[in-house]
Each structure stands twice: as structure tokens, then as C-alpha cells.
């Protein structure tokens, strides 16, 4: 009898633990680098130091085809955040025929892009920043606030982000560098910021909206702060 009680208790504890783990937010460690480097150096040795996070599912939580998967790596220096995306490309690119990398491109999200949302303040996760980069190197940066009634966008936000990209056979590599000055704060080792990682790829009606942390909205929607994971800065 005692053995049965013990086994039942152990199973109950395991079940509770599994539920708790499922509710825990995803976490990506952002490792520190001592020296800054040009974002155009897409294969810089520093990237090998970074932890990698795979983006393999749609916003709905459904598993996406491997040809649409992407990986993200994040690094930070004393002055900037670095983000590198490496994405499988098994279908024709949806990009501009005349790319312009000299300014932010409105509507870039209607083409192939990888994105990161970042909320630096735990107290206000509904206020965050959106950064996108395309296989052409085109980019856009936005300030976002989600309210109970609407989503507010600061189109004039200027982060002074830098971008770079390279198109290869069956793969695209994209990276961005964002000065911490544009966030209004610089993290310390151990700090946790919040956000999500995304990829948009392909054309309608089969266009894919991939998300590291699924938002599980009825229709594709990345702007769900409640689904944000954690970016932990470490040295």
C-alpha cells in the first residue's frame, strides 16, 4: 500500500512539474562580446559564441515545413545588440526588384523578412520595438504600444540600426545591429528583456508566418506581448 501511495505521489509530482515547465516562458541566452564588429561580417567568429534558437513553427503552433525553418543568434556588446538569422529557402524569394537600404521600408512585412520584437521593461511589455530585415538587406524599425483598444505605431522611431544580408543556394543569411541608446537603456549581465522572433516567407495563399513563441491567434498576428519569451543577457 505504501509503495502504491509513493508511486501515485511521484506520478502526481511529475505531472505538476511537466505542467509547470510547459507554462514557463522560453528563454534565449544573449552572450556578451568584448569588441564590436561590422554587421556586414555575417560569418564573424563571434557568432559561433552565440546561443542558437530555432524557429520551426507557425504562429498557430503548427509545425512548419523544414524549407521554411530559420535559426536566430543574439549577441550583445557594451553598446549594441546583434541579431543574426539563417533561414532555409526552398521557394522563390519574395523581395523587391529595386531594394533601397538607405531608409526604412514601410510594408516590408509583406515580403520575405525575419523579425525581432524587444520589450526592455518588464513592467510594460506592451511597449516594445519591432525590427525587420529582408534578404535584400532592406529594413524597418518601429516603436509599438499595444493597448486594449488598438495598436499604436511610432513611424518616426529611429534606432540607427544597421543591416546586412546574403542570399545563398537554399538559404538566406540576415543580420542587424541595434544601438542600446535607441532603447533608452543598456542591459547589465543577468538582466532579462522580453520579446519574440519571427519569419514571414512565401506568397498567399500559402504564405508562412513563423514564430519562435506561438501567438495562437485566430489569424496570423505577431503583436501578442503575452506570448513573449525571455532574452537573458549574460557575461
C-alpha atoms as an extended CHARMM CRD file, in Angstrom:
* protein
*
       235  EXT
         1         1  UNK       CA              0.0000000000        0.0000000000        0.0000000000  PROA      1               0.0000000000
         2         2  UNK       CA              2.7750000000        2.4220000000        0.9530000000  PROA      2               0.0000000000
         3         3  UNK       CA              4.5390000000        1.6830000000       -2.3300000000  PROA      3               0.0000000000
         4         4  UNK       CA              1.3460000000        2.4140000000       -4.2710000000  PROA      4               0.0000000000
         5         5  UNK       CA              0.8750000000        5.6900000000       -2.4160000000  PROA      5               0.0000000000
         6         6  UNK       CA              4.5030000000        6.6230000000       -3.0540000000  PROA      6               0.0000000000
         7         7  UNK       CA              4.1950000000        5.8490000000       -6.7800000000  PROA      7               0.0000000000
         8         8  UNK       CA              0.9520000000        7.8050000000       -7.0480000000  PROA      8               0.0000000000
         9         9  UNK       CA              2.5480000000       10.7860000000       -5.3250000000  PROA      9               0.0000000000
        10        10  UNK       CA              5.5850000000       10.5790000000       -7.5910000000  PROA      10              0.0000000000
        11        11  UNK       CA              3.3980000000       10.4830000000      -10.6950000000  PROA      11              0.0000000000
        12        12  UNK       CA              1.3770000000       13.4440000000       -9.4260000000  PROA      12              0.0000000000
        13        13  UNK       CA              4.5540000000       15.4120000000       -8.7580000000  PROA      13              0.0000000000
        14        14  UNK       CA              5.8800000000       14.6060000000      -12.2270000000  PROA      14              0.0000000000
        15        15  UNK       CA              2.6190000000       15.7430000000      -13.7980000000  PROA      15              0.0000000000
        16        16  UNK       CA              2.6640000000       19.0190000000      -11.8680000000  PROA      16              0.0000000000
        17        17  UNK       CA              6.2930000000       19.5430000000      -12.8580000000  PROA      17              0.0000000000
        18        18  UNK       CA              5.5030000000       18.9240000000      -16.5320000000  PROA      18              0.0000000000
        19        19  UNK       CA              2.6410000000       21.4040000000      -16.4580000000  PROA      19              0.0000000000
        20        20  UNK       CA              4.8450000000       23.9850000000      -14.7720000000  PROA      20              0.0000000000
        21        21  UNK       CA              7.5720000000       23.5230000000      -17.3830000000  PROA      21              0.0000000000
        22        22  UNK       CA              5.0690000000       23.9070000000      -20.2000000000  PROA      22              0.0000000000
        23        23  UNK       CA              3.9560000000       27.2200000000      -18.7140000000  PROA      23              0.0000000000
        24        24  UNK       CA              7.4980000000       28.5170000000      -18.2940000000  PROA      24              0.0000000000
        25        25  UNK       CA              8.4660000000       31.1330000000      -20.8870000000  PROA      25              0.0000000000
        26        26  UNK       CA             11.0550000000       30.2320000000      -23.4800000000  PROA      26              0.0000000000
        27        27  UNK       CA             14.4590000000       31.7170000000      -22.7920000000  PROA      27              0.0000000000
        28        28  UNK       CA             17.3630000000       32.5900000000      -25.0410000000  PROA      28              0.0000000000
        29        29  UNK       CA             20.7060000000       33.4940000000      -23.5190000000  PROA      29              0.0000000000
        30        30  UNK       CA             22.3320000000       36.5250000000      -25.1210000000  PROA      30              0.0000000000
        31        31  UNK       CA             26.0840000000       36.2100000000      -24.6880000000  PROA      31              0.0000000000
        32        32  UNK       CA             28.4000000000       39.1850000000      -24.3080000000  PROA      32              0.0000000000
        33        33  UNK       CA             31.2620000000       40.0930000000      -26.6480000000  PROA      33              0.0000000000
        34        34  UNK       CA             34.1480000000       42.3490000000      -25.6790000000  PROA      34              0.0000000000
        35        35  UNK       CA             34.5640000000       44.0350000000      -29.0530000000  PROA      35              0.0000000000
        36        36  UNK       CA             32.0960000000       45.3590000000      -31.5950000000  PROA      36              0.0000000000
        37        37  UNK       CA             32.3350000000       44.2430000000      -35.2100000000  PROA      37              0.0000000000
        38        38  UNK       CA             30.8280000000       45.3250000000      -38.5090000000  PROA      38              0.0000000000
        39        39  UNK       CA             27.4120000000       43.7890000000      -39.0940000000  PROA      39              0.0000000000
        40        40  UNK       CA             28.4220000000       43.0510000000      -42.7000000000  PROA      40              0.0000000000
        41        41  UNK       CA             30.7170000000       40.3460000000      -41.3090000000  PROA      41              0.0000000000
        42        42  UNK       CA             27.9900000000       37.7230000000      -41.3880000000  PROA      42              0.0000000000
        43        43  UNK       CA             30.4790000000       34.9410000000      -40.6960000000  PROA      43              0.0000000000
        44        44  UNK       CA             32.4340000000       36.6790000000      -37.9600000000  PROA      44              0.0000000000
        45        45  UNK       CA             33.8580000000       34.2320000000      -35.4110000000  PROA      45              0.0000000000
        46        46  UNK       CA             31.8590000000       35.9770000000      -32.6730000000  PROA      46              0.0000000000
        47        47  UNK       CA             28.6320000000       34.4270000000      -33.9950000000  PROA      47              0.0000000000
        48        48  UNK       CA             29.9040000000       30.9620000000      -33.0610000000  PROA      48              0.0000000000
        49        49  UNK       CA             29.8030000000       32.0480000000      -29.4140000000  PROA      49              0.0000000000
        50        50  UNK       CA             26.0950000000       32.8520000000      -29.5830000000  PROA      50              0.0000000000
        51        51  UNK       CA             23.3380000000       30.5550000000      -28.3890000000  PROA      51              0.0000000000
        52        52  UNK       CA             21.0190000000       29.4650000000      -31.1720000000  PROA      52              0.0000000000
        53        53  UNK       CA             17.2220000000       29.4080000000      -31.1760000000  PROA      53              0.0000000000
        54        54  UNK       CA             15.2840000000       27.5700000000      -33.8910000000  PROA      54              0.0000000000
        55        55  UNK       CA             12.1030000000       28.9660000000      -35.4220000000  PROA      55              0.0000000000
        56        56  UNK       CA             10.2620000000       25.8860000000      -36.6690000000  PROA      56              0.0000000000
        57        57  UNK       CA              6.5510000000       26.5030000000      -36.1350000000  PROA      57              0.0000000000
        58        58  UNK       CA              3.8440000000       28.7970000000      -37.4020000000  PROA      58              0.0000000000
        59        59  UNK       CA              2.2060000000       31.4490000000      -35.2240000000  PROA      59              0.0000000000
        60        60  UNK       CA             -0.5460000000       28.8700000000      -34.5880000000  PROA      60              0.0000000000
        61        61  UNK       CA              1.8750000000       26.3610000000      -33.0740000000  PROA      61              0.0000000000
        62        62  UNK       CA              1.6490000000       24.0620000000      -36.1030000000  PROA      62              0.0000000000
        63        63  UNK       CA              4.9760000000       22.6570000000      -37.3060000000  PROA      63              0.0000000000
        64        64  UNK       CA              6.2030000000       24.3410000000      -40.4900000000  PROA      64              0.0000000000
        65        65  UNK       CA              7.9430000000       22.6550000000      -43.4530000000  PROA      65              0.0000000000
        66        66  UNK       CA             11.7190000000       22.3760000000      -42.9890000000  PROA      66              0.0000000000
        67        67  UNK       CA             12.2270000000       24.5340000000      -46.0760000000  PROA      67              0.0000000000
        68        68  UNK       CA             10.7980000000       27.4430000000      -44.0920000000  PROA      68              0.0000000000
        69        69  UNK       CA             12.7030000000       26.9590000000      -40.8380000000  PROA      69              0.0000000000
        70        70  UNK       CA             15.0630000000       29.6090000000      -39.5120000000  PROA      70              0.0000000000
        71        71  UNK       CA             17.6080000000       29.9910000000      -36.7320000000  PROA      71              0.0000000000
        72        72  UNK       CA             18.4320000000       33.1020000000      -34.7140000000  PROA      72              0.0000000000
        73        73  UNK       CA             21.5620000000       34.0250000000      -32.7830000000  PROA      73              0.0000000000
        74        74  UNK       CA             21.8500000000       37.0050000000      -30.4430000000  PROA      74              0.0000000000
        75        75  UNK       CA             24.9180000000       38.7480000000      -29.0220000000  PROA      75              0.0000000000
        76        76  UNK       CA             25.4820000000       41.9440000000      -27.0820000000  PROA      76              0.0000000000
        77        77  UNK       CA             28.3730000000       44.2970000000      -26.5410000000  PROA      77              0.0000000000
        78        78  UNK       CA             28.5930000000       47.2950000000      -24.2230000000  PROA      78              0.0000000000
        79        79  UNK       CA             26.9760000000       49.4100000000      -26.9320000000  PROA      79              0.0000000000
        80        80  UNK       CA             24.7480000000       47.2880000000      -29.1620000000  PROA      80              0.0000000000
        81        81  UNK       CA             22.5720000000       44.2440000000      -29.7000000000  PROA      81              0.0000000000
        82        82  UNK       CA             23.4250000000       41.9090000000      -32.5850000000  PROA      82              0.0000000000
        83        83  UNK       CA             20.8780000000       39.5760000000      -34.2010000000  PROA      83              0.0000000000
        84        84  UNK       CA             21.6320000000       37.0650000000      -36.9480000000  PROA      84              0.0000000000
        85        85  UNK       CA             19.0560000000       34.9860000000      -38.8300000000  PROA      85              0.0000000000
        86        86  UNK       CA             19.8540000000       31.9990000000      -41.0070000000  PROA      86              0.0000000000
        87        87  UNK       CA             16.7840000000       30.8090000000      -42.9130000000  PROA      87              0.0000000000
        88        88  UNK       CA             16.1420000000       27.8630000000      -45.2170000000  PROA      88              0.0000000000
        89        89  UNK       CA             14.8900000000       28.9750000000      -48.6230000000  PROA      89              0.0000000000
        90        90  UNK       CA             13.0970000000       26.2480000000      -50.5650000000  PROA      90              0.0000000000
        91        91  UNK       CA             10.8060000000       28.5090000000      -52.5790000000  PROA      91              0.0000000000
        92        92  UNK       CA             11.1250000000       31.6440000000      -54.7370000000  PROA      92              0.0000000000
        93        93  UNK       CA             12.1090000000       34.7540000000      -52.8080000000  PROA      93              0.0000000000
        94        94  UNK       CA              9.5300000000       37.4820000000      -52.2630000000  PROA      94              0.0000000000
        95        95  UNK       CA             11.7220000000       40.5880000000      -52.3680000000  PROA      95              0.0000000000
        96        96  UNK       CA             11.9550000000       43.9850000000      -54.0100000000  PROA      96              0.0000000000
        97        97  UNK       CA             13.4240000000       44.1110000000      -57.5080000000  PROA      97              0.0000000000
        98        98  UNK       CA             14.9410000000       47.5010000000      -56.6600000000  PROA      98              0.0000000000
        99        99  UNK       CA             15.9310000000       47.3330000000      -52.9980000000  PROA      99              0.0000000000
       100       100  UNK       CA             16.6530000000       50.5310000000      -51.0870000000  PROA      100             0.0000000000
       101       101  UNK       CA             18.7180000000       50.1110000000      -47.9220000000  PROA      101             0.0000000000
       102       102  UNK       CA             19.0870000000       53.8430000000      -47.2750000000  PROA      102             0.0000000000
       103       103  UNK       CA             15.8040000000       54.2130000000      -45.4060000000  PROA      103             0.0000000000
       104       104  UNK       CA             13.1560000000       52.2140000000      -43.5600000000  PROA      104             0.0000000000
       105       105  UNK       CA             10.7260000000       50.4700000000      -45.8960000000  PROA      105             0.0000000000
       106       106  UNK       CA              7.0550000000       50.5690000000      -44.9770000000  PROA      106             0.0000000000
       107       107  UNK       CA              5.2310000000       47.3900000000      -45.9070000000  PROA      107             0.0000000000
       108       108  UNK       CA              8.4280000000       45.3510000000      -45.7340000000  PROA      108             0.0000000000
       109       109  UNK       CA              6.4420000000       42.7770000000      -43.7500000000  PROA      109             0.0000000000
       110       110  UNK       CA              4.5470000000       41.8910000000      -46.9310000000  PROA      110             0.0000000000
       111       111  UNK       CA              7.7590000000       40.4010000000      -48.3550000000  PROA      111             0.0000000000
       112       112  UNK       CA             10.2040000000       37.8030000000      -47.0350000000  PROA      112             0.0000000000
       113       113  UNK       CA             11.5780000000       39.0640000000      -43.7220000000  PROA      113             0.0000000000
       114       114  UNK       CA             12.8710000000       37.9600000000      -40.3580000000  PROA      114             0.0000000000
       115       115  UNK       CA             11.8390000000       39.9680000000      -37.3120000000  PROA      115             0.0000000000
       116       116  UNK       CA             12.5620000000       40.5180000000      -33.6520000000  PROA      116             0.0000000000
       117       117  UNK       CA             10.3190000000       42.2600000000      -31.1230000000  PROA      117             0.0000000000
       118       118  UNK       CA             12.0340000000       43.5650000000      -27.9830000000  PROA      118             0.0000000000
       119       119  UNK       CA             10.4400000000       44.8780000000      -24.7690000000  PROA      119             0.0000000000
       120       120  UNK       CA             13.2120000000       46.1900000000      -22.4720000000  PROA      120             0.0000000000
       121       121  UNK       CA             10.9400000000       46.9250000000      -19.5000000000  PROA      121             0.0000000000
       122       122  UNK       CA              9.2550000000       44.0960000000      -17.6000000000  PROA      122             0.0000000000
       123       123  UNK       CA              6.6740000000       46.4900000000      -16.1900000000  PROA      123             0.0000000000
       124       124  UNK       CA              5.4370000000       47.4890000000      -19.6600000000  PROA      124             0.0000000000
       125       125  UNK       CA              5.7480000000       44.5010000000      -22.0420000000  PROA      125             0.0000000000
       126       126  UNK       CA              3.0240000000       46.0690000000      -24.1750000000  PROA      126             0.0000000000
       127       127  UNK       CA              5.5630000000       48.7420000000      -25.1700000000  PROA      127             0.0000000000
       128       128  UNK       CA              8.2190000000       47.2780000000      -27.4170000000  PROA      128             0.0000000000
       129       129  UNK       CA             10.3040000000       47.7680000000      -30.5230000000  PROA      129             0.0000000000
       130       130  UNK       CA              9.9990000000       45.9690000000      -33.8490000000  PROA      130             0.0000000000
       131       131  UNK       CA             12.9460000000       45.3410000000      -36.1670000000  PROA      131             0.0000000000
       132       132  UNK       CA             12.7520000000       43.6330000000      -39.5540000000  PROA      132             0.0000000000
       133       133  UNK       CA             15.3660000000       42.6750000000      -42.1160000000  PROA      133             0.0000000000
       134       134  UNK       CA             14.8940000000       41.2860000000      -45.6300000000  PROA      134             0.0000000000
       135       135  UNK       CA             17.1530000000       39.0490000000      -47.7680000000  PROA      135             0.0000000000
       136       136  UNK       CA             17.9960000000       42.2110000000      -49.7330000000  PROA      136             0.0000000000
       137       137  UNK       CA             19.2730000000       43.9590000000      -46.5980000000  PROA      137             0.0000000000
       138       138  UNK       CA             16.2550000000       46.2770000000      -46.5030000000  PROA      138             0.0000000000
       139       139  UNK       CA             14.9910000000       47.0720000000      -43.0230000000  PROA      139             0.0000000000
       140       140  UNK       CA             12.4410000000       48.8200000000      -40.8600000000  PROA      140             0.0000000000
       141       141  UNK       CA             12.3660000000       49.8350000000      -37.1860000000  PROA      141             0.0000000000
       142       142  UNK       CA              9.2350000000       50.7990000000      -35.2760000000  PROA      142             0.0000000000
       143       143  UNK       CA              8.1150000000       51.7000000000      -31.7830000000  PROA      143             0.0000000000
       144       144  UNK       CA              4.9750000000       49.7950000000      -30.7670000000  PROA      144             0.0000000000
       145       145  UNK       CA              2.4210000000       50.0700000000      -27.9750000000  PROA      145             0.0000000000
       146       146  UNK       CA             -0.4610000000       47.6240000000      -27.7090000000  PROA      146             0.0000000000
       147       147  UNK       CA             -3.4780000000       48.9870000000      -25.8260000000  PROA      147             0.0000000000
       148       148  UNK       CA             -6.7860000000       47.2590000000      -25.0060000000  PROA      148             0.0000000000
       149       149  UNK       CA             -8.3770000000       49.1030000000      -27.9410000000  PROA      149             0.0000000000
       150       150  UNK       CA             -5.6590000000       49.4100000000      -30.5800000000  PROA      150             0.0000000000
       151       151  UNK       CA             -2.0370000000       49.0830000000      -31.5970000000  PROA      151             0.0000000000
       152       152  UNK       CA             -0.1140000000       52.3360000000      -31.7620000000  PROA      152             0.0000000000
       153       153  UNK       CA              2.8920000000       52.6410000000      -34.0700000000  PROA      153             0.0000000000
       154       154  UNK       CA              5.6640000000       55.2160000000      -33.8800000000  PROA      154             0.0000000000
       155       155  UNK       CA              6.6800000000       55.5010000000      -37.5260000000  PROA      155             0.0000000000
       156       156  UNK       CA              9.2470000000       58.1850000000      -36.7030000000  PROA      156             0.0000000000
       157       157  UNK       CA             11.2520000000       55.9660000000      -34.3520000000  PROA      157             0.0000000000
       158       158  UNK       CA             14.8900000000       55.9630000000      -35.4760000000  PROA      158             0.0000000000
       159       159  UNK       CA             17.1040000000       53.3330000000      -33.8940000000  PROA      159             0.0000000000
       160       160  UNK       CA             20.0750000000       53.8510000000      -36.2390000000  PROA      160             0.0000000000
       161       161  UNK       CA             20.0570000000       50.1100000000      -36.7740000000  PROA      161             0.0000000000
       162       162  UNK       CA             22.4370000000       48.5890000000      -39.3300000000  PROA      162             0.0000000000
       163       163  UNK       CA             21.6460000000       45.6290000000      -41.5500000000  PROA      163             0.0000000000
       164       164  UNK       CA             23.3520000000       43.1300000000      -43.8230000000  PROA      164             0.0000000000
       165       165  UNK       CA             22.2050000000       40.1230000000      -45.8440000000  PROA      165             0.0000000000
       166       166  UNK       CA             23.3880000000       37.4100000000      -48.1920000000  PROA      166             0.0000000000
       167       167  UNK       CA             21.4050000000       35.1280000000      -50.4920000000  PROA      167             0.0000000000
       168       168  UNK       CA             22.8430000000       31.6430000000      -50.9900000000  PROA      168             0.0000000000
       169       169  UNK       CA             21.5800000000       28.4970000000      -52.6650000000  PROA      169             0.0000000000
       170       170  UNK       CA             18.7790000000       27.1950000000      -50.4530000000  PROA      170             0.0000000000
       171       171  UNK       CA             19.4910000000       29.6830000000      -47.6740000000  PROA      171             0.0000000000
       172       172  UNK       CA             19.4440000000       33.3610000000      -46.7390000000  PROA      172             0.0000000000
       173       173  UNK       CA             21.5150000000       34.9810000000      -44.0030000000  PROA      173             0.0000000000
       174       174  UNK       CA             20.4590000000       38.3060000000      -42.4750000000  PROA      174             0.0000000000
       175       175  UNK       CA             21.7560000000       40.3250000000      -39.5510000000  PROA      175             0.0000000000
       176       176  UNK       CA             21.0770000000       43.5680000000      -37.7420000000  PROA      176             0.0000000000
       177       177  UNK       CA             22.9140000000       45.6770000000      -35.1820000000  PROA      177             0.0000000000
       178       178  UNK       CA             20.8840000000       47.9220000000      -32.8590000000  PROA      178             0.0000000000
       179       179  UNK       CA             22.4870000000       50.5410000000      -30.5820000000  PROA      179             0.0000000000
       180       180  UNK       CA             21.3080000000       50.2720000000      -26.9760000000  PROA      180             0.0000000000
       181       181  UNK       CA             20.9120000000       54.0530000000      -26.9830000000  PROA      181             0.0000000000
       182       182  UNK       CA             17.7980000000       53.5190000000      -29.1200000000  PROA      182             0.0000000000
       183       183  UNK       CA             16.1830000000       51.5140000000      -26.2920000000  PROA      183             0.0000000000
       184       184  UNK       CA             16.8560000000       54.2030000000      -23.7260000000  PROA      184             0.0000000000
       185       185  UNK       CA             18.7860000000       51.7360000000      -21.5670000000  PROA      185             0.0000000000
       186       186  UNK       CA             21.6840000000       49.2900000000      -21.6390000000  PROA      186             0.0000000000
       187       187  UNK       CA             21.3200000000       45.8490000000      -20.0530000000  PROA      187             0.0000000000
       188       188  UNK       CA             23.5390000000       44.5150000000      -17.3060000000  PROA      188             0.0000000000
       189       189  UNK       CA             24.6520000000       40.9040000000      -17.0340000000  PROA      189             0.0000000000
       190       190  UNK       CA             21.7320000000       38.9040000000      -15.6570000000  PROA      190             0.0000000000
       191       191  UNK       CA             19.0560000000       41.2780000000      -16.9260000000  PROA      191             0.0000000000
       192       192  UNK       CA             16.0780000000       39.8050000000      -18.7550000000  PROA      192             0.0000000000
       193       193  UNK       CA             14.2990000000       41.5830000000      -21.5810000000  PROA      193             0.0000000000
       194       194  UNK       CA             11.2690000000       40.1960000000      -23.3790000000  PROA      194             0.0000000000
       195       195  UNK       CA             10.3060000000       39.5900000000      -26.9750000000  PROA      195             0.0000000000
       196       196  UNK       CA              9.8040000000       37.1940000000      -29.8400000000  PROA      196             0.0000000000
       197       197  UNK       CA             11.3920000000       36.0610000000      -33.1080000000  PROA      197             0.0000000000
       198       198  UNK       CA              9.5770000000       35.6710000000      -36.4110000000  PROA      198             0.0000000000
       199       199  UNK       CA              9.8540000000       34.8370000000      -40.0790000000  PROA      199             0.0000000000
       200       200  UNK       CA              7.4790000000       35.7090000000      -42.9350000000  PROA      200             0.0000000000
       201       201  UNK       CA              8.0300000000       33.7280000000      -46.1360000000  PROA      201             0.0000000000
       202       202  UNK       CA              6.2350000000       32.9650000000      -49.4030000000  PROA      202             0.0000000000
       203       203  UNK       CA              3.1460000000       34.2510000000      -51.1590000000  PROA      203             0.0000000000
       204       204  UNK       CA             -0.5550000000       33.9630000000      -50.4590000000  PROA      204             0.0000000000
       205       205  UNK       CA             -2.4670000000       31.7240000000      -50.1880000000  PROA      205             0.0000000000
       206       206  UNK       CA              0.3390000000       29.6240000000      -48.6960000000  PROA      206             0.0000000000
       207       207  UNK       CA              2.3670000000       32.4390000000      -47.1330000000  PROA      207             0.0000000000
       208       208  UNK       CA              4.0140000000       31.3190000000      -43.9060000000  PROA      208             0.0000000000
       209       209  UNK       CA              4.1200000000       33.2320000000      -40.6200000000  PROA      209             0.0000000000
       210       210  UNK       CA              6.6220000000       31.5140000000      -38.3420000000  PROA      210             0.0000000000
       211       211  UNK       CA              7.0890000000       32.3700000000      -34.6840000000  PROA      211             0.0000000000
       212       212  UNK       CA              9.5640000000       31.2390000000      -32.0250000000  PROA      212             0.0000000000
       213       213  UNK       CA              6.8720000000       31.6730000000      -29.3790000000  PROA      213             0.0000000000
       214       214  UNK       CA              3.4780000000       30.8600000000      -30.9750000000  PROA      214             0.0000000000
       215       215  UNK       CA              0.8840000000       33.5890000000      -30.5040000000  PROA      215             0.0000000000
       216       216  UNK       CA             -2.0210000000       31.2020000000      -31.2360000000  PROA      216             0.0000000000
       217       217  UNK       CA             -4.3340000000       33.9150000000      -32.5130000000  PROA      217             0.0000000000
       218       218  UNK       CA             -7.2240000000       33.0090000000      -34.8670000000  PROA      218             0.0000000000
       219       219  UNK       CA             -5.4010000000       34.7170000000      -37.7430000000  PROA      219             0.0000000000
       220       220  UNK       CA             -1.6640000000       35.4300000000      -38.1190000000  PROA      220             0.0000000000
       221       221  UNK       CA             -0.7260000000       38.1020000000      -35.5970000000  PROA      221             0.0000000000
       222       222  UNK       CA              2.7160000000       38.6260000000      -34.1020000000  PROA      222             0.0000000000
       223       223  UNK       CA              1.7260000000       41.5150000000      -31.8350000000  PROA      223             0.0000000000
       224       224  UNK       CA              0.8920000000       39.4900000000      -28.7290000000  PROA      224             0.0000000000
       225       225  UNK       CA              3.0680000000       40.5420000000      -25.7600000000  PROA      225             0.0000000000
       226       226  UNK       CA              1.5520000000       37.7710000000      -23.6260000000  PROA      226             0.0000000000
       227       227  UNK       CA              3.4100000000       35.2550000000      -25.8170000000  PROA      227             0.0000000000
       228       228  UNK       CA              6.8260000000       36.8930000000      -25.4420000000  PROA      228             0.0000000000
       229       229  UNK       CA              9.7710000000       34.8060000000      -24.3370000000  PROA      229             0.0000000000
       230       230  UNK       CA             12.8350000000       35.9390000000      -22.4090000000  PROA      230             0.0000000000
       231       231  UNK       CA             16.1780000000       37.2850000000      -23.6160000000  PROA      231             0.0000000000
       232       232  UNK       CA             18.6850000000       36.9040000000      -20.7820000000  PROA      232             0.0000000000
       233       233  UNK       CA             21.9010000000       38.8890000000      -21.0630000000  PROA      233             0.0000000000
       234       234  UNK       CA             24.9340000000       37.0960000000      -19.6640000000  PROA      234             0.0000000000
       235       235  UNK       CA             28.6980000000       37.5990000000      -19.4640000000  PROA      235             0.0000000000
